[in-house]
Amino acid sequence: MTAHVALVGMPGCGKSTVGRQLAKRLQVPFVDVDSVIEARIGGTIRAFFEAEGEAAFRDLEAQAVDDLTKQAPSVIATGGGAVLRPANREHLKSRGTVIYLRTSPEQLARRLRNDSKRPLLQVADPLKRLQTLYAERDPLYRETAHFVVEARGPSVAMLVNRIMMQIEMAGGATS
């Protein structure tokens, strides 16, 4: 593999789960941007978000994306909002292959109905919030991505196979 593979998409679409399996297939490290941020701040994103606000979090996220995309090839799972910053979109797209794991807000609401970790979803109507986020972010995911992969239905192994085919057809993998 000659460059990074970055996964973008809505919260809960499977970036970390798919990313771990994809990294194994590509025989490169897996890196989760949110985990890197939590290690750097020594706490949870939710607590940081509540104490410092979204703008401060997005600053940390931008630094992490910049740092990670400059390192040796890996599979990078971004946070759902990483595409909000133009610099993140540019770094992800120019320094590797970006896969958008697309999932509808309705599917995400079903998957995330018991989630208490994602700060942006701790609202009275999570489906409405997901619909709003999707409307805002879907165009940015599409702008950033080299490939869009539908993340509903199939198993993780089937999603990884679809992504591998896309990467191989684009000439991005050597393993």
N, C-alpha and C positions, 0 to 999 in steps of 0.2 A: 504494500500500500504506500502510495507516495504522498498522501496528505490526510488531513483529518476528515472524519465523517461526523457531521453535526446533525443532531435531531432537534427539530423545532416543532412546536404544536401547543395546543391548549393544555392547561393543567389537567392531569389525569389521563392523557391520551396514550400513555405507555412509553414515553421517551426513555425512562430509566430501565424499565423491564426489557424493552426491545434492545436498548443500547448495550446492556450487559451481554446479551446473547450475540449481538452483532460483533462486539469486541472479541468475544471468544472465537467466532468464525474467522475474523480478520487477523486474529492473533496479535492484537494491540491492546494497550490499556484502555479501560473504560473510566471516564471522568464525568461526574455529575456536578454541574456548576453550583447547584444549591448546596451540595455537600462541601465543596471547596469554600464557599462563602461561610457556612456554619463553622468550619474548622478555623477560618481566619478571624471570625468574631468571637469564637469561643462560646457560642450559644445558638439558639434556634432563630431561624429567619422570622418566625411569627413574633417572637419577643422583640427582636430588633426592629421589625416593621412597626410594631405598636409603640416602641419607645422613640424611634428616630424618624419614622415616616417612610413613605414610598420613595421619595426622591433620593434619600440617603442610601436606601437599599439598592436602587437602580445604579447609583454611582459605584457601589461595591461590585455589583453584577457586571458592569461595563469593564471594570478593571480585571475581574476574573476571566471574562470572555477574551479580552485582549491578551492576557498572560497565557491562557490555555491554548489559544490558537497559534501562538508563537513557539510552542514546545513540540517535541517529537510527535509523530502521527498517533492519533488516538480516536476513540469514539467518544464524542462529547454530547451529553444530554443537557440541553439548556433549560432554564426556567421558562415557564409559559410566556412571560412578558419580556424576555430578552430582546425580542425583535422591535420593541418600542423605541429603542435608541438607534438612530441611523448608523452610528459607528459600529455597533454590534452587528447590524445587518451586513455592513461592508466587511468587517473582519471575518465573520462566519463564511460569507459567500466567496471572498477572494482567497481565503486560506484553506479551503477544503471543499468537500461536497456536502451540500445541505439537503436533508430529507425532511419534508413536512409530513408528519403523521396526522392526517386529517381525520377528525371525528366530530360528529354533530353535537351541538349543545345538549340535546335530549339524551344522547348516549352517555355523555359525560355526567349529566345530572344523575343518571341511574348508577354509574360507577362510583361517584363521589358523594352519594347521599349521606354517608356516615363519616365523611372526612372532617377532621377538626384541625388539621395542620396548615392548610392553605389560607393565608390571611384574607385574600380577596373574596373567598367564598363563605366567610363567616357573616352571612347576611340572612334576612328573613326569607328571601326568595332566591335560593341559589340558581335555579333554572333561568330566571330572568337575568341574573348577573352573568351567567355563562353565555346567554344569548347576546348580551351587550358586549362582553369581552370578545366573543367570536366575531361579531360585526366589525369591531374595531381592529382585531388582530389578523383575521383571515387574509385580507389583502397584503399585509406585511409578511406573513408566513409565505404566501405565494411569491412575493417579490424577492424574498431571500432564498427560497428553495430552488435547487436544481431539479428536484423531483418531488411530486406529491404522491404519497402512498395512502390509500384508504385504510385506516387503522381499526375498522370495525369487523366483527365476525371471526376472521380466521385466527388460528392459534398464533402465539408468539413465533414459533418456528416457521410458520408460513409467511408471516410478515418479514422475518429476517431473510427468508429465501427471496421474497419480492425485492427487498432492498439490495441484496447481493446481485441479483440479475440487473438491476438498474446501474449499480456501480460498475459491474463488469462490462455492460454494454457501453458505458461511457469511458471505459478504459482506465478507471480509477483504482482498480485493485490488481495486485500481482500475485496474491496468495490464493 
